């Protein structure tokens, strides 16, 4: 189900990525939720929610990377 605000995101996102990355996640998840409503649009037998989470993670990884310290850091543009 789409997320209305950052506080609704899964703990694994809220507790581990910076606020800006959370904003990216929320926007990408909600967009993918709408885009992949039709099961024929998804890969394999992935659920709508699973697909949306994968898309959201990929969106965050475009701008952020996990450092050697285990924390997420913005990539140099």
TIRO-2110 file (N, C-alpha, C; in Angstrom, 1 decimal):
// TIRO-2110
0.8, -1.2, 0.0, N, 1, A
0.0, 0.0, 0.0, CA, 1, A
0.9, 1.2, 0.0, C, 1, A
0.5, 2.3, -0.7, N, 2, A
1.4, 3.5, -0.8, CA, 2, A
1.5, 4.1, 0.6, C, 2, A
2.6, 4.8, 0.7, N, 3, A
3.0, 5.5, 2.0, CA, 3, A
2.6, 7.0, 1.9, C, 3, A
2.0, 7.5, 3.0, N, 4, A
1.5, 8.9, 3.0, CA, 4, A
2.6, 9.8, 3.5, C, 4, A
3.4, 9.3, 4.4, N, 5, A
4.5, 10.2, 5.0, CA, 5, A
5.7, 9.3, 5.4, C, 5, A
6.8, 10.0, 5.6, N, 6, A
8.0, 9.3, 5.9, CA, 6, A
7.9, 8.4, 7.2, C, 6, A
7.1, 8.8, 8.1, N, 7, A
6.9, 8.0, 9.3, CA, 7, A
6.2, 6.7, 9.1, C, 7, A
5.6, 6.6, 7.9, N, 8, A
4.9, 5.3, 7.5, CA, 8, A
5.8, 4.3, 6.9, C, 8, A
7.0, 4.7, 6.5, N, 9, A
8.0, 3.8, 5.9, CA, 9, A
8.4, 2.7, 6.8, C, 9, A
8.8, 1.6, 6.2, N, 10, A
9.3, 0.5, 7.1, CA, 10, A
10.5, 0.9, 8.0, C, 10, A
10.6, 0.3, 9.1, N, 11, A
11.6, 0.7, 10.1, CA, 11, A
13.0, 0.5, 9.4, C, 11, A
13.2, -0.5, 8.6, N, 12, A
14.5, -0.7, 8.0, CA, 12, A
14.9, 0.4, 7.1, C, 12, A
14.0, 1.2, 6.6, N, 13, A
14.3, 2.4, 5.8, CA, 13, A
14.4, 3.6, 6.7, C, 13, A
13.5, 3.8, 7.6, N, 14, A
13.5, 5.0, 8.5, CA, 14, A
14.7, 5.0, 9.4, C, 14, A
15.1, 3.8, 9.8, N, 15, A
16.2, 3.7, 10.8, CA, 15, A
17.6, 3.7, 10.2, C, 15, A
17.7, 3.6, 8.8, N, 16, A
19.0, 3.3, 8.2, CA, 16, A
19.4, 4.3, 7.1, C, 16, A
18.5, 5.0, 6.5, N, 17, A
18.9, 5.9, 5.5, CA, 17, A
18.6, 7.4, 5.8, C, 17, A
19.4, 8.3, 5.3, N, 18, A
19.1, 9.7, 5.6, CA, 18, A
17.7, 10.2, 5.1, C, 18, A
17.3, 11.3, 5.6, N, 19, A
16.0, 11.8, 5.3, CA, 19, A
15.7, 11.9, 3.8, C, 19, A
16.7, 12.5, 3.1, N, 20, A
16.5, 12.7, 1.7, CA, 20, A
16.3, 11.4, 1.0, C, 20, A
17.1, 10.4, 1.4, N, 21, A
16.9, 9.1, 0.8, CA, 21, A
15.6, 8.5, 1.1, C, 21, A
15.0, 8.8, 2.3, N, 22, A
13.7, 8.3, 2.6, CA, 22, A
12.7, 9.0, 1.7, C, 22, A
12.9, 10.3, 1.4, N, 23, A
12.0, 11.0, 0.5, CA, 23, A
12.0, 10.3, -0.9, C, 23, A
13.2, 10.0, -1.4, N, 24, A
13.3, 9.3, -2.6, CA, 24, A
12.6, 8.0, -2.6, C, 24, A
12.8, 7.2, -1.5, N, 25, A
12.2, 5.9, -1.4, CA, 25, A
10.6, 6.0, -1.4, C, 25, A
10.1, 7.0, -0.7, N, 26, A
8.6, 7.1, -0.6, CA, 26, A
8.1, 7.4, -2.0, C, 26, A
8.7, 8.4, -2.7, N, 27, A
8.2, 8.8, -4.0, CA, 27, A
8.3, 7.6, -5.0, C, 27, A
9.4, 6.9, -5.0, N, 28, A
9.6, 5.8, -5.9, CA, 28, A
8.7, 4.7, -5.6, C, 28, A
8.5, 4.4, -4.4, N, 29, A
7.6, 3.3, -4.0, CA, 29, A
6.2, 3.6, -4.5, C, 29, A
5.7, 4.8, -4.2, N, 30, A
4.3, 5.1, -4.5, CA, 30, A
4.2, 5.1, -6.1, C, 30, A
5.1, 5.6, -6.8, N, 31, A
5.1, 5.6, -8.2, CA, 31, A
5.0, 4.2, -8.8, C, 31, A
5.9, 3.3, -8.2, N, 32, A
6.0, 1.9, -8.7, CA, 32, A
4.7, 1.2, -8.3, C, 32, A
4.1, 1.5, -7.2, N, 33, A
2.9, 0.9, -6.7, CA, 33, A
1.8, 1.1, -7.8, C, 33, A
1.7, 2.3, -8.3, N, 34, A
0.8, 2.6, -9.4, CA, 34, A
1.1, 2.0, -10.7, C, 34, A
2.4, 2.1, -11.0, N, 35, A
2.9, 1.6, -12.3, CA, 35, A
2.7, 0.0, -12.5, C, 35, A
2.9, -0.7, -11.4, N, 36, A
2.9, -2.2, -11.5, CA, 36, A
1.7, -2.8, -10.9, C, 36, A
0.6, -2.1, -11.0, N, 37, A
-0.7, -2.7, -10.5, CA, 37, A
-1.1, -4.0, -11.2, C, 37, A
-0.7, -4.0, -12.5, N, 38, A
-1.0, -5.2, -13.3, CA, 38, A
0.0, -6.2, -13.2, C, 38, A
-0.3, -7.4, -12.7, N, 39, A
0.7, -8.5, -12.5, CA, 39, A
1.5, -8.8, -13.8, C, 39, A
1.0, -8.6, -14.9, N, 40, A
1.7, -8.8, -16.2, CA, 40, A
2.9, -7.9, -16.4, C, 40, A
2.9, -6.8, -15.7, N, 41, A
3.9, -5.8, -15.8, CA, 41, A
5.1, -6.1, -14.8, C, 41, A
5.0, -7.1, -14.0, N, 42, A
6.0, -7.4, -13.0, CA, 42, A
6.8, -8.6, -13.5, C, 42, A
8.0, -8.7, -13.0, N, 43, A
8.9, -9.8, -13.3, CA, 43, A
8.5, -11.0, -12.4, C, 43, A
8.5, -12.2, -13.0, N, 44, A
8.2, -13.4, -12.3, CA, 44, A
6.9, -13.4, -11.6, C, 44, A
6.9, -13.9, -10.4, N, 45, A
5.7, -13.9, -9.6, CA, 45, A
5.8, -12.9, -8.4, C, 45, A
6.6, -11.9, -8.5, N, 46, A
6.7, -10.9, -7.5, CA, 46, A
5.4, -10.2, -7.2, C, 46, A
5.1, -9.9, -6.0, N, 47, A
3.9, -9.2, -5.6, CA, 47, A
4.1, -7.7, -6.0, C, 47, A
3.0, -7.0, -6.0, N, 48, A
3.0, -5.6, -6.2, CA, 48, A
3.8, -4.8, -5.2, C, 48, A
3.7, -5.2, -3.9, N, 49, A
4.5, -4.6, -2.9, CA, 49, A
5.9, -4.9, -3.0, C, 49, A
6.3, -6.1, -3.3, N, 50, A
7.7, -6.5, -3.4, CA, 50, A
8.3, -5.7, -4.6, C, 50, A
7.6, -5.6, -5.7, N, 51, A
8.1, -4.9, -6.8, CA, 51, A
8.3, -3.4, -6.5, C, 51, A
7.4, -2.8, -5.8, N, 52, A
7.5, -1.4, -5.4, CA, 52, A
8.7, -1.2, -4.5, C, 52, A
8.9, -2.1, -3.6, N, 53, A
10.1, -2.0, -2.7, CA, 53, A
11.4, -2.1, -3.4, C, 53, A
11.5, -3.0, -4.4, N, 54, A
12.7, -3.2, -5.2, CA, 54, A
13.0, -1.9, -6.0, C, 54, A
11.9, -1.3, -6.6, N, 55, A
12.1, -0.1, -7.4, CA, 55, A
12.6, 1.0, -6.4, C, 55, A
12.0, 1.1, -5.3, N, 56, A
12.3, 2.2, -4.3, CA, 56, A
13.8, 2.0, -3.9, C, 56, A
14.2, 0.8, -3.6, N, 57, A
15.6, 0.6, -3.2, CA, 57, A
16.6, 1.0, -4.3, C, 57, A
16.2, 0.6, -5.5, N, 58, A
17.0, 1.0, -6.7, CA, 58, A
17.1, 2.5, -6.9, C, 58, A
16.0, 3.2, -6.6, N, 59, A
16.0, 4.6, -6.7, CA, 59, A
17.0, 5.3, -5.7, C, 59, A
16.9, 4.8, -4.5, N, 60, A
17.8, 5.3, -3.4, CA, 60, A
19.3, 5.0, -3.8, C, 60, A
19.6, 3.8, -4.3, N, 61, A
20.9, 3.5, -4.7, CA, 61, A
21.5, 4.3, -5.8, C, 61, A
20.7, 5.0, -6.6, N, 62, A
21.2, 5.9, -7.6, CA, 62, A
21.8, 7.1, -7.0, C, 62, A
21.4, 7.5, -5.8, N, 63, A
21.9, 8.7, -5.2, CA, 63, A
22.7, 8.4, -4.0, C, 63, A
22.6, 7.3, -3.4, N, 64, A
23.2, 6.9, -2.1, CA, 64, A
23.9, 5.6, -2.2, C, 64, A
25.0, 5.4, -1.4, N, 65, A
25.7, 4.2, -1.3, CA, 65, A
26.0, 3.9, 0.1, C, 65, A
26.1, 2.6, 0.5, N, 66, A
26.5, 2.2, 1.8, CA, 66, A
28.0, 2.3, 1.9, C, 66, A
28.5, 3.0, 2.9, N, 67, A
29.9, 3.2, 3.1, CA, 67, A
30.5, 2.1, 3.9, C, 67, A
31.8, 2.1, 4.0, N, 68, A
32.6, 1.1, 4.8, CA, 68, A
32.1, 1.2, 6.3, C, 68, A
31.6, 2.3, 6.7, N, 69, A
31.2, 2.5, 8.1, CA, 69, A
29.7, 1.9, 8.3, C, 69, A
29.1, 1.3, 7.3, N, 70, A
27.8, 0.7, 7.4, CA, 70, A
26.7, 1.7, 7.3, C, 70, A
27.0, 3.0, 7.0, N, 71, A
26.0, 4.0, 6.9, CA, 71, A
25.8, 4.4, 5.4, C, 71, A
24.6, 4.9, 5.1, N, 72, A
24.3, 5.4, 3.8, CA, 72, A
24.8, 6.8, 3.6, C, 72, A
25.5, 7.1, 2.5, N, 73, A
26.1, 8.4, 2.2, CA, 73, A
25.7, 8.8, 0.8, C, 73, A
25.5, 10.0, 0.6, N, 74, A
25.1, 10.6, -0.8, CA, 74, A
26.4, 10.4, -1.7, C, 74, A
26.1, 9.9, -2.9, N, 75, A
27.2, 9.7, -3.9, CA, 75, A
27.6, 11.1, -4.4, C, 75, A
28.9, 11.2, -4.7, N, 76, A
29.4, 12.4, -5.4, CA, 76, A
28.8, 12.5, -6.8, C, 76, A
28.2, 13.7, -7.1, N, 77, A
27.7, 13.8, -8.4, CA, 77, A
28.7, 14.2, -9.4, C, 77, A
END
